[in-house]
Amino acid sequence: MAGAQALATAFQLGLIDRLAAGPQPAAGLSRQFSLEPPGLDLLLGLLAGSGVVALSADGTPRLSDRFLAALAHRDLLEAKLDMLSLAVPDLVLGLTDLVKEERRFMAHSRIFKLFDYARASAPSAENAEWTRRWVRYTTALTKYEAHACLDRHDFSRDRQLLDVGGNSGEFAAQICARHPQLQATVLDLPVVCQVGQAHLRGRPEAARIRFVAGDARTDPWPEAIDVVTFKSVLHDWPDREATLLLTRARDALRPGGTLVIFERTRMPLAEGPLSYAATPMLLFARSFRDESWYRSRLDELGFTNARAQHVTLDTPFMIVEAAAGG
């Protein structure tokens, strides 16, 4: 935890950017960032202890070769550090509530207050800024998670894709980048669509992706779709609402069309300590379902040829595929 917080502080101060230019004398860093020498020593010591910084014999710091390689994924690092700043206090102060009474935990949780769908439903400058913070996090995750699904499901026969709760459009954009025949629709809340359009601006795939603002539980969906995708969406909803979304997906698909669910599955908590970076996901752990839940619902809804594939990223995921009947 201390090493991760030191990294967050180093990003915030601009120290990482300065060290990325090469080794820097400690005295110069102290002056540039207005840090008292003992404070700088504390920060550099934590960074060195966690492998971010390497110190020469005279104490001159530089970024380690391993961290320079990791810095290529800076967006993911910063997004995870940002969520940790919310999740860790929630875990420390609220685990008893999370265990005993999830509703009470959610009412006081900082991370659940951030994921405020009411704000994402009411366009305003303030709500756009609020929503942008959590969309930045989910987008960074999707950017690095999407390949696991794309490598395991073939979208090459599809022409019309509907990504429900598609967030910034990152998942749809990665699918479209691999499959130039696809036209995609992202269905999400109004402010999320606004943030998503800005996120995709200038990307080649943007011309083939349209955003439809609405509540996926109640507003109309496009119809005669070849493939409907849910990426890290269904765990957000209790069983009743999740089943409703699956029902609406069935009705939106053409006969024989494909449903693809790409979701985290139950976390293997009993198998050993979690990584510190997984702390935010621990707060959602009660909501992650196993494969059997999806298979049961899909069977009830008349889907056929269901199959599931499993892959472990930072936590275990599954890709569940099924065909619409009729």
N, C-alpha and C positions, 0 to 999 in steps of 0.2 A: 504494500500500500504506500509506504513512504517513497519508494522509488518511482511509482507511477505518479504520485503527487508532485515529486520533484520535476518529473518530465513535464507535467502540466504547467508548473511554474516557469520552467525554462522556455516553453513555447510562449507563454503569456508575456514574459519579459522581453522576448526577442533574442534570448541567449542562443537558442538552437540555430537560428538564422546566422548569427555572428560566427559561431563555431563551424558552421557548414562551409564558410569561406576558407577555413584552415585553422591551424593551431593559433591560439591567442594568449598573450601574457596575462596572467591573473590580474596584475595591477591595472592593466588597460581595461579589462572587463569591469573591474570594480569602479573605475571612474566613469566609464561609458554608461553603466546601468545604475549608477548611484547606489551601489551596494557596499555596506560596511565589510571589510575583509573577513571578519569571522562569519558573517552571513553568507558571503560568496563561498568560503571554505565548506560551510555546511551543505550548500546546494551542490557544489562540485563533488563533494564526498558521496552524497547520495546518488548522484548521477554516475559516478565511477563505480560505486558498489552495485548498481543495477546494470552495468554494462553499456550505458549510453555514452559515457565519456571515458577516454583513456588519458592518463596523466603521465607525462614524461618524468625523467629522473629529477628535474628541477621544479616539477609541479605544474608545468604548462599543460593546459587541457586541450584536447581535440576530440572530435566525435570518433567513436570507435568504428572500425570497418563494418562490424555487424549492424550497428545502428544506422550507418549511412545507407546500407542496403534496405533496412526497414523504413527509412525516411522516404523512400519512393512511394510508400503507402501512407503518406502523412494525413490524408483526408480521413482514413480509417482510424489512425492513432488518435487524432484530435477528437473525432466523433465519440470514440469509446471513452476517452478521458472526460469529455463533457458529461456523458451519461453517468459515469462513475461518481461525479461530484454530486449527483442527485440520488443515485441508488445507494451509496454507502450509508449516508445518514438514515435513509429509509430502513435499511437492514438493521442498523445498530439500534435505532429507536423503535422500530415497528415490527420486529420479527414475531414477538408474542401475538400481536394482533393478526399478523399474516397467518399464523398457525391456527389461532382460535376463531377469528371472525374477519374474513377477507373484506367484507364491505367496510368495516371500521378502518382497516388498514388503508384501503383505497381512498377513504375520505380524508386521511391525513397525509397521504404519500405525496412527496414532491414530484416523483417521476410520473405518477398517474395524473397529477394536476397539469403537467406539461402536455400529456397526450389528451388534450381537451377537444373532443369532437364538436362541442357546442361552438367553440371559437372558430373551428375549421369550417363551420357551416354559415358563418356570418361575415361576409367580406368587409374588411376595414384595414387600414394601414397597421393598426396595432395588432389585430388578429393575424395578419399576414406575417408580421415579424415573429409573433409567438409560434405560429405553425411552422415557420421556416426552420426553427431550431430543431424540432423533432423530426421533420422531414429530412433535414440534413443527416441526422443519425441513421434513419431507416434507409436513406439512399446510399450512404456509405456501406452499410451492411450488404444491401442488395448488389451493389457494384462488385463485391468480392464473393458473394454467395451464388450469383446467378449461374455461373458456369457449371456448377454441380448439377443443376436441373437441365441446362441446355446440352450437356454432354450425355445425358441419359434419356432424354425424350426427343423424338424426331418431329419437328414442326414443318418439315419440307413439303408435306402434302396439303397444308392448310393455306387458306387465303385470307380469312377473316378471323382475327383474334380479339377477344374481349378480356382485358385484365381487370378484374373486379377488386376494388380497393388498391388500385395500381400505383397510388402514391405519386411520386415525382415522374413516373413514366420510365424510370431506369430499367426495370425488368423488361417492359415492352420494347424499349430501345435496343437492349442487348439481343433480344430475340429477333427483332427486325434487322439488326446488323448482320446476323448470320443467315437470314432468310429473306432475300430481297423481294420475294413474291408476296410477302405479307403486308396487309393493311391492319393496323391495330387501333383499338379503342380502349382508353383508360377511363374507367368509371370510378369517381371518387368525390369527396365533398368539395364544395365550391372553392374554398381557400386553398385546399391541397392542389386542385387543378391549376389555380393561378400560380402557385409556387412551382408546380411541375412544368408548366409551359415555359417559365423563365429558365428552369433547369435544362430543358432540352434545346433551348434556342441556339441555333448555329450548328447543331449536330445533323449530319446527313439524314438520319432516320426520322427527324422531326416531321418532315413532310408527309410521312406515312402513318403518323400517330395523331389521333384526335382525342381531345379530352371532353368527356361528358360529365357535367357537374350534377350531382344528385345523391340521395340517400339510397344505397343499394337495397335496403329492405323494403322501400315503399315506392320509389320512383321507377318509371319505365326503363327497361333494358333494351338494347338492340336485339334483333332476332335473326334467326337463320345463321348463327355463328358456327364456324368450323371448330374452334377451340376456345374454351373458357379457362382462364387461369386464376388461381388464388395463391398469391405468394405472401406467406406470413401474415395472413388476414384472419383466418377462421378461429385461431386461438383467442382473438380479441372478444369473441362472442360466446355467451352461454349456449348450451345445447340447442335450445329452442331456436334462437336466432341463427346459429350456424346451420341448422337443418333447413331453415327458411332460405338461406342464401344458396345452399346446395339445390334446393327445389327450384329456385329461380334460374339457376345455372342450367339445370335440365331443360327447363321450358324455353330458354334462350338458344339452346343448341339445335342445329339441324339434326334430323335422324342420323344416327351413326357418328355424330360429332363427338369431340373428345373433351373430357374434363381433366385438368391437371392441377393437383394440389401439391404445393411445395411448402412444407411446414416443418418447424421444429417438433420433435417428438419428446416423450418424457425424458427428463435429464437423469443420468445414472448417478444419483446423489450418493448411493450406498457404496459406490465403487472406489471412492477416494476423494480427497479434497479437490474442490473446483479451482480453476485458475481465477485470479483476482479479476481479470477482465470479464469473466462470466457473471459477475455479481448482478448487473442489471437483469439478465435473463432469469436469475434465481427468483426475482420478484414476480415473474410471470409463470413460474414453474407449475403452479396449481392449474394453469389453464392449458398446458400442453397435453395433447391427447395421444393415445397410441393408435397403431394401425387398425386394430379391430374396431374402434369406434367408427372410423371412416368407412370401412368395409361394410359394417352393419347398416349405416345410413344409406350408402350408395345402393345396396341390395334392396332396401325398402323402397327407394325412389325409382327402381327399375333400370338402373345402370347395369351394364354388362361388361364382361372381360376386365374386371378390376384387377389391378396388380400394384404392388408397392415395391419400391427400391429404397434402400437405406444408405446413407452416407454420413460420415462424421466430419463436420467442419469444426467450429469452436465448440458446438454442442451437437448432438445427433439430429439429423434431418431425415425426412422421408419424402419421396416423390410418389404420390398416389395417382394412378391414371385409370380412367374408366370411359366406356362408350355410352352415349345416350341411346336409349331404346327407341323403338318405333321404326 
